[in-house]
Amino acid sequence: MKALVTGGGGFLGSRLVQRLLDDGIEPVSFSRSAHPELAKLGVEQRQGNLDSFEDVDAAVKGCDAVFHVAAFPSVVMDPTPYYRTNLLGTRNVVAACLKQKVRRLVYTSTQCVANTVESQEGIDESTPYAPRFLCWYQMTKAVSEQIVRAANYAPWTDDYDFGGLDFSPANFRRLDPRVEIAPSRRDSTREDALLTVALRPHLIWGPGDRHLVTRMLERSRSRRLVRVGDGKNMIATIYVDNCADAHKLAFDALVPGSSVPGSVYYIAQEKPINCWRWIDELLALVHEPPVSSSISFESAWRRGAILEKIYSFLRFKGEPIMTRFLATQLAKSYWFDTTRAKNELGFVPKISTEEGMRRLGEFVEDCLRDPSRRPS
């Protein structure tokens, strides 16, 4: 059994590669550049760009399954990287899977595809897509999730039409996943068809993270880290190894005739945590003081809206210090009922939040003592 992992050298992707190795599955990594740590494991690496069908098709060739993990997750105002990586990338992965006769596709989505501006506590997979999208990441991940789910049980073919969807740059802004891309009735007993499933994690964290703690540290030291809202919001998170486990469980459960093919699942730690108390704990790991200043959600929302317009008009490349999407993520409660993942995938987090924080603390201390150990 050979399985392709897009973004195999990334934070989650590398953990998933290791998990596959442990389970006797031969992983293949697909990314833009080679990763020395994967070479040390003897993992085959294929290079290319997700927005090139030729590159993706060559990467998928010879694989029995695909884990599509890679995405552009930032919050910049330029839609181009989201269009090319998230949307065209997913289109190309699905098309290549069907052309290369891949049987199973596991897609890494995100919880924010259903996020509203107000808090969502204990929601499940029946919650509809967000009534409006506040950033390109949210929009492209929602469209991509529907593309993957709509391809479930699609017969292998060289010319899958994606339900007639127009993927041209001119039509990009008009794509709307709130109207489900529903496939026609398909035969679930066919063996020459693709089975798909999507997972929705939120805030993946743990040792080896390249972004979360680093960004917190940079903002704290530059005095740009302020609490948004009343500080009482509860959020779901997931430890990176638990997230990799969930992907493997979804792969194992992706069998014809079951409830898994074509479905989506929220995955998270067993209990939600207080967002700002957790941020203070992360800061403590790098010996930084807790967040002391605050701003109301309304003020953060207005500031984000202004900065979005400025960055869009002037075509700034970086991320605004605040956006409307970021304001909601920092001020509102977002956590989920993961009963369905438990019952249908057998997913129960093996590593508790407390144990995960202990491991993260050890990793951070090692990096502080030896900067060469920090992930690049």
Secondary structure, DSSP 4 states (H G I P E B T S, - for coil): -EEEEETTTSHHHHHHHHHHHHTT-EEEEEESS--HHHHHTT-EEEE--TT-HHHHHHHHTT-SEEEE--------S-SHHIIIIIIIHHHHHHHHHHHTT--EEEEE--GGGG--SS-EEEE-TTSPPPSS-SSHHHHHHHHHHHHHHHTTTPBP-S---GGG---SGGGGGG--TTS--PPPP--TT-SSB-EEEEEE--SEESTT-SSHHHHHHHHHHTT---EESSS--EE--EEHHHHHHHHHHHHHH--TTSS-TT-EEE---SS-EEHHHHHHHHHHHTT-PPP--EE-HHHHHHHHHHHHHHHHHHT--S--S--HHHHHHHHS-EEE--HHHHHHH----SS-HHHHHHHHHHHHHHHHH-GGGS--
